[in-house]
Amino acid sequence: MSDIAPPPAPPLPGPVAHQLATRITPLRLDADGVHRLTVNLHPVDLGPVQVVAEIRNGEINLQLSSSTEAGHDSLRDALDELRRDLQDSGFTNANLDLRQGGGDQARQQFAFMNQGQGGGGRTGGGSAAGTTAPAETAPPEPARVVEDGRLDTQA
């Protein structure tokens, strides 16, 4: 029998600001628009963070919300450091807004900004590779009755 050493433990993920910055800063290279991410913080009891980022002309407006009280507290404590990290990575201005509760409010808040702009929505489970969200489509127009009584359905 040979003694095999257990694999080394993975390194600790680091401060909350750094965990978020590593997921958000790559968005600077994407097209301007609204991006949505979910970042799973470590330790696990901090829970997932919903991130809605609007990027325009090198500036970033962020809305952050956590589903746990511990996550909310850690986000509040990390805001100044996260702002510095984002500006150090090349964003000319970083405005951060911490929301209470889940990410639904943040998504609704920025939903109007994505209309008509073909915003680059991005979603992800906290992994480095996000997936592009399907483009939002306009609601279908109601059918109209034309003069000869036929139904006109517009494509």
N, CA, C and O of each residue as an XYZ file, in Angstrom:
620
protein
N       0.824     -1.183      0.000
C       0.000      0.000      0.000
C       0.871      1.250      0.000
O       1.861      1.339      0.726
N       0.490      2.184     -0.806
C       1.227      3.439     -0.834
C       0.372      4.538     -0.229
O      -0.849      4.567     -0.380
N       1.043      5.424      0.450
C       0.330      6.570      1.022
C       0.224      7.659     -0.028
O       1.223      8.146     -0.558
N      -1.014      8.025     -0.310
C      -1.260      9.092     -1.281
C      -1.787     10.291     -0.516
O      -2.773     10.200      0.216
N      -1.122     11.401     -0.696
C      -1.545     12.629     -0.009
C      -2.852     13.114     -0.612
O      -3.043     13.045     -1.826
N      -3.755     13.606      0.233
C      -5.007     14.163     -0.307
C      -4.701     15.403     -1.143
O      -3.713     16.093     -0.894
N      -5.541     15.683     -2.129
C      -5.298     16.871     -2.944
C      -5.382     18.124     -2.080
O      -6.137     18.163     -1.109
N      -4.614     19.139     -2.430
C      -4.662     20.374     -1.626
C      -6.050     21.005     -1.709
O      -6.750     20.888     -2.714
N      -6.418     21.667     -0.637
C      -7.717     22.349     -0.602
C      -7.678     23.511     -1.585
O      -6.645     24.163     -1.736
N      -8.798     23.772     -2.253
C      -8.821     24.909     -3.167
C      -8.590     26.198     -2.386
O      -8.979     26.290     -1.221
N      -7.967     27.190     -3.007
C      -7.716     28.444     -2.304
C      -9.030     29.134     -1.959
O     -10.037     28.985     -2.652
N      -8.991     29.881     -0.884
C     -10.184     30.643     -0.505
C     -10.465     31.677     -1.578
O      -9.531     32.259     -2.130
N     -11.746     31.922     -1.889
C     -12.094     32.825     -2.990
C     -11.714     34.278     -2.771
O     -11.640     35.033     -3.740
N     -11.472     34.693     -1.552
C     -11.087     36.077     -1.319
C     -12.256     36.936     -0.873
O     -13.377     36.455     -0.705
N     -11.972     38.218     -0.683
C     -13.003     39.145     -0.211
C     -14.180     39.226     -1.195
O     -14.030     38.974     -2.390
N     -15.334     39.578     -0.665
C     -16.557     39.677     -1.473
C     -16.358     40.638     -2.640
O     -16.792     40.348     -3.755
N     -15.716     41.770     -2.404
C     -15.511     42.747     -3.487
C     -14.723     42.107     -4.625
O     -15.048     42.307     -5.795
N     -13.691     41.341     -4.287
C     -12.872     40.693     -5.316
C     -13.676     39.624     -6.059
O     -13.557     39.494     -7.277
N     -14.498     38.855     -5.327
C     -15.339     37.831     -5.963
C     -16.263     38.460     -7.005
O     -16.438     37.917     -8.096
N     -16.849     39.600     -6.665
C     -17.752     40.281     -7.591
C     -16.988     40.938     -8.739
O     -17.398     40.843     -9.896
N     -15.891     41.595     -8.422
C     -15.132     42.317     -9.448
C     -14.631     41.370    -10.535
O     -14.613     41.738    -11.709
N     -14.223     40.157    -10.161
C     -13.721     39.224    -11.171
C     -14.811     38.788    -12.139
O     -14.510     38.374    -13.258
N     -16.055     38.874    -11.732
C     -17.170     38.519    -12.626
C     -17.686     39.723    -13.415
O     -18.207     39.565    -14.519
N     -17.541     40.925    -12.850
C     -18.118     42.125    -13.459
C     -17.149     42.808    -14.421
O     -17.572     43.288    -15.473
N     -15.864     42.863    -14.089
C     -14.916     43.610    -14.923
C     -14.842     43.120    -16.364
O     -14.615     43.947    -17.247
N     -15.019     41.823    -16.667
C     -15.001     41.426    -18.090
C     -16.121     42.060    -18.916
O     -16.023     42.116    -20.142
N     -17.172     42.532    -18.271
C     -18.274     43.173    -18.992
C     -17.817     44.457    -19.674
O     -18.455     44.915    -20.622
N     -16.727     45.037    -19.204
C     -16.199     46.267    -19.793
C     -15.845     46.049    -21.265
O     -15.886     46.985    -22.063
N     -15.499     44.817    -21.616
C     -15.119     44.496    -22.994
C     -16.326     44.192    -23.881
O     -16.209     44.161    -25.106
N     -17.488     43.969    -23.257
C     -18.714     43.704    -24.021
C     -19.315     45.012    -24.528
O     -18.870     46.102    -24.171
N     -20.321     44.875    -25.358
C     -21.034     46.045    -25.876
C     -21.765     46.758    -24.746
O     -22.147     46.143    -23.750
N     -21.953     48.066    -24.913
C     -22.754     48.819    -23.948
C     -24.135     48.191    -23.867
O     -24.637     47.648    -24.851
N     -24.742     48.265    -22.703
C     -26.084     47.736    -22.520
C     -26.273     47.270    -21.091
O     -25.476     47.581    -20.206
N     -27.339     46.523    -20.881
C     -27.689     46.011    -19.565
C     -27.304     44.538    -19.512
O     -27.649     43.764    -20.405
N     -26.599     44.166    -18.477
C     -26.123     42.807    -18.283
C     -26.645     42.302    -16.940
O     -26.676     43.042    -15.957
N     -27.051     41.040    -16.910
C     -27.574     40.439    -15.683
C     -26.735     39.214    -15.338
O     -26.502     38.352    -16.185
N     -26.287     39.145    -14.093
C     -25.466     38.040    -13.631
C     -25.969     37.551    -12.286
O     -26.575     38.306    -11.525
N     -25.717     36.301    -12.002
C     -25.873     35.765    -10.662
C     -24.507     35.271    -10.243
O     -23.908     34.433    -10.918
N     -24.011     35.789     -9.128
C     -22.704     35.397     -8.618
C     -22.925     34.686     -7.286
O     -23.501     35.250     -6.355
N     -22.462     33.445     -7.209
C     -22.566     32.687     -5.965
C     -21.358     32.998     -5.102
O     -20.231     32.632     -5.434
N     -21.609     33.686     -3.978
C     -20.533     34.099     -3.089
C     -20.069     32.940     -2.216
O     -20.803     31.984     -1.966
N     -18.824     33.058     -1.763
C     -18.264     32.097     -0.825
C     -17.812     32.874      0.391
O     -17.232     33.948      0.234
N     -18.047     32.389      1.586
C     -18.634     31.098      1.895
C     -20.090     31.007      1.454
O     -20.760     32.016      1.235
N     -20.552     29.780      1.333
C     -21.861     29.489      0.760
C     -23.000     30.181      1.506
O     -24.012     30.523      0.896
N     -22.852     30.393      2.818
C     -23.954     31.001      3.576
C     -24.223     32.447      3.179
O     -25.238     33.016      3.580
N     -23.318     33.058      2.388
C     -23.586     34.409      1.876
C     -24.600     34.369      0.741
O     -25.245     35.376      0.449
N     -24.745     33.225      0.105
C     -25.765     33.037     -0.919
C     -25.437     33.703     -2.241
O     -24.378     34.309     -2.404
N     -26.367     33.581     -3.188
C     -26.173     34.198     -4.502
C     -26.462     35.699     -4.476
O     -27.268     36.182     -3.680
N     -25.792     36.413     -5.356
C     -26.013     37.857     -5.511
C     -26.504     38.092     -6.926
O     -25.886     37.639     -7.889
N     -27.611     38.799     -7.050
C     -28.124     39.198     -8.356
C     -27.469     40.524     -8.716
O     -27.492     41.474     -7.933
N     -26.887     40.578     -9.903
C     -26.188     41.772    -10.358
C     -26.848     42.245    -11.651
O     -26.994     41.475    -12.600
N     -27.243     43.506    -11.679
C     -27.727     44.128    -12.903
C     -26.783     45.291    -13.172
O     -26.690     46.231    -12.382
N     -26.089     45.211    -14.293
C     -25.084     46.223    -14.626
C     -25.461     46.915    -15.919
O     -25.676     46.266    -16.942
N     -25.542     48.230    -15.870
C     -25.752     49.009    -17.086
C     -24.425     49.673    -17.412
O     -23.870     50.415    -16.602
N     -23.922     49.395    -18.614
C     -22.652     49.954    -19.043
C     -22.909     50.901    -20.205
O     -23.509     50.523    -21.211
N     -22.451     52.126    -20.052
C     -22.597     53.152    -21.090
C     -21.331     53.999    -21.130
O     -20.953     54.604    -20.127
N     -20.683     54.041    -22.277
C     -19.529     54.923    -22.492
C     -18.453     54.788    -21.410
O     -17.910     55.789    -20.943
N     -18.153     53.567    -21.020
C     -17.099     53.329    -20.043
C     -17.515     53.494    -18.593
O     -16.703     53.282    -17.693
N     -18.766     53.870    -18.350
C     -19.276     53.994    -16.988
C     -20.138     52.779    -16.676
O     -20.714     52.169    -17.576
N     -20.222     52.430    -15.390
C     -21.041     51.295    -14.984
C     -21.955     51.711    -13.837
O     -21.520     52.337    -12.870
N     -23.216     51.354    -13.965
C     -24.201     51.509    -12.897
C     -24.584     50.101    -12.473
O     -25.059     49.313    -13.291
N     -24.382     49.780    -11.209
C     -24.630     48.438    -10.697
C     -25.737     48.446     -9.671
O     -25.802     49.323     -8.809
N     -26.608     47.456     -9.773
C     -27.568     47.182     -8.713
C     -27.272     45.782     -8.218
O     -27.226     44.831     -8.998
N     -27.073     45.664     -6.923
C     -26.735     44.397     -6.296
C     -27.813     44.036     -5.296
O     -28.296     44.897     -4.560
N     -28.193     42.771     -5.265
C     -29.139     42.329     -4.248
C     -28.821     40.895     -3.872
O     -28.460     40.076     -4.717
N     -28.963     40.607     -2.586
C     -28.676     39.290     -2.056
C     -29.936     38.715     -1.435
O     -30.784     39.450     -0.928
N     -30.049     37.400     -1.481
C     -31.225     36.755     -0.916
C     -31.040     36.417      0.559
O     -31.977     35.942      1.201
N     -29.849     36.653      1.109
C     -29.615     36.364      2.522
C     -29.197     37.627      3.259
O     -28.629     38.545      2.668
N     -29.482     37.663      4.540
C     -29.086     38.810      5.368
C     -27.562     38.893      5.460
O     -26.995     39.983      5.392
N     -26.897     37.742      5.613
C     -25.431     37.716      5.684
C     -24.829     38.242      4.374
O     -23.844     38.980      4.392
N     -25.422     37.861      3.252
C     -24.949     38.338      1.957
C     -25.138     39.831      1.813
O     -24.253     40.527      1.316
N     -26.294     40.335      2.249
C     -26.579     41.768      2.178
C     -25.560     42.554      3.013
O     -25.035     43.575      2.567
N     -25.291     42.068      4.222
C     -24.334     42.749      5.094
C     -22.934     42.744      4.470
O     -22.226     43.750      4.520
N     -22.542     41.614      3.886
C     -21.206     41.540      3.280
C     -21.112     42.447      2.053
O     -20.062     43.037      1.801
N     -22.192     42.560      1.293
C     -22.196     43.475      0.144
C     -22.055     44.917      0.604
O     -21.284     45.689      0.034
N     -22.801     45.272      1.634
C     -22.745     46.644      2.158
C     -21.308     46.984      2.595
O     -20.814     48.081      2.333
N     -20.659     46.039      3.255
C     -19.292     46.268      3.722
C     -18.289     46.329      2.576
O     -17.217     46.913      2.734
N     -18.614     45.738      1.421
C     -17.674     45.636      0.299
C     -17.862     46.718     -0.764
O     -17.078     46.775     -1.712
N     -18.867     47.569     -0.637
C     -19.192     48.518     -1.709
C     -18.033     49.439     -2.076
O     -17.740     49.613     -3.259
N     -17.374     50.028     -1.090
C     -16.281     50.966     -1.403
C     -15.135     50.259     -2.119
O     -14.586     50.775     -3.093
N     -14.781     49.076     -1.628
C     -13.689     48.321     -2.254
C     -14.075     47.878     -3.667
O     -13.244     47.918     -4.574
N     -15.322     47.457     -3.860
C     -15.785     47.049     -5.191
C     -15.740     48.236     -6.152
O     -15.319     48.086     -7.299
N     -16.165     49.400     -5.699
C     -16.126     50.602     -6.539
C     -14.684     50.891     -6.977
O     -14.429     51.170     -8.149
N     -13.742     50.820     -6.022
C     -12.327     51.031     -6.357
C     -11.829     49.988     -7.352
O     -11.141     50.327     -8.315
N     -12.174     48.715     -7.122
C     -11.740     47.636     -8.029
C     -12.248     47.872     -9.443
O     -11.510     47.676    -10.408
N     -13.498     48.291     -9.573
C     -14.080     48.522    -10.897
C     -13.412     49.709    -11.584
O     -13.137     49.657    -12.783
N     -13.152     50.765    -10.844
C     -12.488     51.925    -11.441
C     -11.043     51.586    -11.799
O     -10.541     52.039    -12.828
N     -10.372     50.798    -10.965
C      -9.002     50.378    -11.269
C      -8.950     49.490    -12.514
O      -7.926     49.434    -13.196
N     -10.052     48.798    -12.810
C     -10.078     47.901    -13.976
C     -10.395     48.640    -15.274
O     -10.366     48.040    -16.348
N     -10.701     49.946    -15.186
C     -10.901     50.714    -16.404
C     -12.244     51.398    -16.549
O     -12.433     52.170    -17.488
N     -13.190     51.141    -15.647
C     -14.445     51.882    -15.708
C     -14.178     53.317    -15.240
O     -13.568     53.530    -14.192
N     -14.639     54.295    -16.022
C     -14.367     55.691    -15.673
C     -15.175     56.153    -14.476
O     -14.751     57.053    -13.751
N     -16.330     55.551    -14.261
C     -17.184     55.899    -13.134
C     -17.962     54.655    -12.753
O     -18.399     53.905    -13.626
N     -18.141     54.424    -11.460
C     -18.876     53.256    -10.986
C     -19.878     53.706     -9.931
O     -19.501     54.170     -8.856
N     -21.173     53.559    -10.260
C     -22.237     53.868     -9.310
C     -22.822     52.546     -8.842
O     -23.228     51.719     -9.659
N     -22.867     52.341     -7.525
C     -23.348     51.092     -6.960
C     -24.581     51.335     -6.116
O     -24.648     52.300     -5.355
N     -25.559     50.451     -6.256
C     -26.810     50.548     -5.519
C     -27.093     49.185     -4.912
O     -27.240     48.200     -5.635
N     -27.170     49.121     -3.586
C     -27.448     47.872     -2.895
C     -28.938     47.796     -2.599
O     -29.503     48.679     -1.953
N     -29.567     46.723     -3.082
C     -31.005     46.532     -2.888
C     -31.254     45.444     -1.859
O     -30.447     44.528     -1.704
N     -32.355     45.545     -1.170
C     -32.772     44.521     -0.211
C     -33.539     43.446     -0.957
O     -34.316     43.759     -1.860
N     -33.339     42.199     -0.603
C     -34.126     41.110     -1.176
C     -33.538     40.570     -2.454
O     -32.389     40.851     -2.796
N     -34.359     39.769     -3.178
C     -33.930     39.097     -4.406
C     -33.691     40.067     -5.534
O     -33.847     41.276     -5.365
N     -33.312     39.546     -6.688
C     -32.942     40.359     -7.828
C     -34.091     40.816     -8.687
O     -33.861     41.535     -9.660
N     -35.344     40.430     -8.376
C     -36.465     40.794     -9.241
C     -36.638     42.305     -9.340
O     -36.894     42.832    -10.423
N     -36.497     43.009     -8.207
C     -36.651     44.462     -8.244
C     -35.593     45.101     -9.135
O     -35.892     46.008     -9.912
N     -34.360     44.626     -9.018
C     -33.283     45.205     -9.826
C     -33.528     44.946    -11.302
O     -33.318     45.836    -12.127
N     -33.968     43.740    -11.649
C     -34.238     43.431    -13.053
C     -35.365     44.310    -13.584
O     -35.285     44.803    -14.709
N     -36.418     44.514    -12.788
C     -37.528     45.353    -13.228
C     -37.074     46.798    -13.379
O     -37.507     47.494    -14.298
N     -36.195     47.256    -12.472
C     -35.727     48.635    -12.511
C     -35.004     48.942    -13.814
O     -35.191     50.017    -14.384
N     -34.175     48.006    -14.299
C     -33.400     48.235    -15.508
C     -34.093     47.715    -16.764
O     -33.561     47.887    -17.861
N     -35.249     47.092    -16.642
C     -35.917     46.504    -17.804
C     -36.209     47.557    -18.866
O     -36.060     47.291    -20.058
N     -36.621     48.741    -18.448
C     -36.950     49.788    -19.413
C     -35.727     50.223    -20.209
O     -35.869     50.672    -21.346
N     -34.536     50.103    -19.645
C     -33.330     50.530    -20.341
C     -32.970     49.596    -21.492
O     -32.270     49.992    -22.424
N     -33.443     48.376    -21.424
C     -33.101     47.374    -22.432
C     -34.046     47.433    -23.625
O     -33.759     46.831    -24.660
N     -35.158     48.138    -23.510
C     -36.141     48.189    -24.586
C     -35.623     49.049    -25.729
O     -35.190     50.183    -25.528
N     -35.675     48.489    -26.926
C     -35.324     49.240    -28.118
C     -33.840     49.489    -28.296
O     -33.441     50.168    -29.242
N     -33.005     48.948    -27.397
C     -31.582     49.192    -27.519
C     -30.820     47.936    -27.867
O     -29.611     47.993    -28.087
N     -31.502     46.792    -27.922
C     -30.812     45.549    -28.201
C     -29.736     45.294    -27.176
O     -28.656     44.806    -27.510
N     -30.024     45.623    -25.910
C     -29.042     45.509    -24.843
C     -28.484     44.109    -24.753
O     -29.187     43.127    -24.989
N     -27.230     44.030    -24.414
C     -26.557     42.740    -24.323
C     -26.823     42.102    -22.988
O     -25.976     42.183    -22.099
N     -27.952     41.476    -22.807
C     -28.252     40.812    -21.550
C     -27.357     39.614    -21.375
O     -27.090     38.882    -22.328
N     -26.890     39.410    -20.151
C     -26.033     38.269    -19.872
C     -26.518     37.663    -18.579
O     -26.798     38.375    -17.614
N     -26.616     36.367    -18.559
C     -26.975     35.683    -17.335
C     -25.948     34.618    -17.094
O     -25.256     34.188    -18.017
N     -25.844     34.191    -15.865
C     -24.890     33.133    -15.578
C     -25.037     32.684    -14.151
O     -25.611     33.391    -13.324
N     -24.528     31.527    -13.863
C     -24.594     30.987    -12.527
C     -23.349     31.303    -11.732
O     -22.967     30.522    -10.861
N     -22.708     32.414    -12.001
C     -21.518     32.771    -11.285
C     -20.266     32.212    -11.937
O     -19.166     32.392    -11.415
N     -20.411     31.551    -13.045
C     -19.239     31.026    -13.722
C     -18.651     32.112    -14.599
O     -19.304     33.110    -14.902
N     -17.425     31.907    -14.997
C     -16.752     32.924    -15.794
C     -17.406     33.100    -17.148
O     -17.381     34.194    -17.711
N     -17.985     32.048    -17.674
C     -18.609     32.135    -18.998
C     -20.104     32.338    -18.823
O     -20.796     31.467    -18.296
N     -20.602     33.487    -19.263
C     -22.032     33.753    -19.198
C     -22.686     33.304    -20.489
O     -22.011     33.058    -21.488
N     -23.982     33.202    -20.462
C     -24.699     32.870    -21.674
C     -25.548     34.058    -22.048
O     -26.108     34.726    -21.179
N     -25.645     34.321    -23.303
C     -26.407     35.472    -23.758
C     -27.893     35.164    -23.641
O     -28.367     34.115    -24.077
N     -28.605     36.098    -23.046
C     -30.053     35.938    -22.891
C     -30.716     36.201    -24.234
O     -30.199     36.978    -25.037
N     -31.854     35.563    -24.490
C     -32.536     35.830    -25.750
C     -32.980     37.281    -25.820
O     -33.322     37.887    -24.805
N     -32.971     37.826    -27.011
C     -33.374     39.214    -27.197
C     -34.840     39.371    -26.839
O     -35.669     38.507    -27.123
N     -35.136     40.500    -26.208
C     -36.525     40.765    -25.874
C     -37.270     41.115    -27.152
O     -36.735     41.800    -28.023
N     -38.498     40.645    -27.260
C     -39.294     40.944    -28.443
C     -40.478     41.796    -28.032
O     -40.967     41.717    -26.906
N     -40.921     42.603    -28.961
C     -42.086     43.448    -28.701
C     -43.324     42.572    -28.629
O     -43.407     41.552    -29.313
N     -44.292     42.966    -27.801
C     -45.514     42.177    -27.746
C     -46.208     42.209    -29.110
O     -46.138     43.211    -29.822
N     -46.871     41.121    -29.465
C     -47.532     41.097    -30.772
C     -48.649     42.132    -30.846
O     -49.348     42.400    -29.869
N     -48.788     42.687    -32.013
C     -49.865     43.653    -32.195
C     -51.179     42.893    -32.324
O     -51.210     41.788    -32.865
N     -52.251     43.476    -31.834
C     -53.541     42.784    -31.945
C     -53.969     42.668    -33.411
O     -53.630     43.504    -34.248
N     -54.717     41.613    -33.687
C     -55.213     41.411    -35.048
C     -56.238     42.492    -35.374
O     -56.957     42.967    -34.496
N     -56.294     42.877    -36.653
C     -57.247     43.897    -37.084
C     -58.197     43.289    -38.112
O     -57.824     42.391    -38.867
N     -59.399     43.782    -38.128
C     -60.354     43.378    -39.155
C     -60.283     44.416    -40.263
O     -60.462     45.608    -40.011
N     -60.023     43.968    -41.496
C     -59.949     44.888    -42.617
C     -61.324     45.045    -43.234
O     -62.259     44.341    -42.851
N     -61.462     45.961    -44.189
C     -62.751     46.352    -44.745
C     -63.609     45.188    -45.249
O     -64.829     45.224    -45.083
N     -63.010     44.151    -45.862
C     -63.830     43.101    -46.439
C     -64.181     42.016    -45.422
O     -64.678     40.955    -45.801
N     -63.926     42.270    -44.122
C     -64.317     41.336    -43.084
C     -63.273     40.266    -42.802
O     -63.491     39.439    -41.917
N     -62.150     40.244    -43.511
C     -61.102     39.277    -43.240
C     -60.264     39.745    -42.071
O     -60.211     40.938    -41.770
N     -59.621     38.823    -41.426
C     -58.767     39.113    -40.304
C     -57.346     39.357    -40.814
O     -56.777     38.510    -41.503
N     -56.777     40.509    -40.477
C     -55.441     40.845    -40.900
C     -54.490     40.543    -39.730
O     -54.548     41.206    -38.694
N     -53.631     39.556    -39.899
C     -52.654     39.255    -38.861
C     -51.292     39.677    -39.380
O     -50.829     39.199    -40.416
N     -50.672     40.561    -38.663
C     -49.367     41.067    -39.080
C     -48.282     40.152    -38.535
O     -48.350     39.695    -37.394
N     -47.264     39.886    -39.379
C     -46.182     39.015    -38.975
C     -45.206     39.803    -38.147
O     -44.200     39.258    -37.694
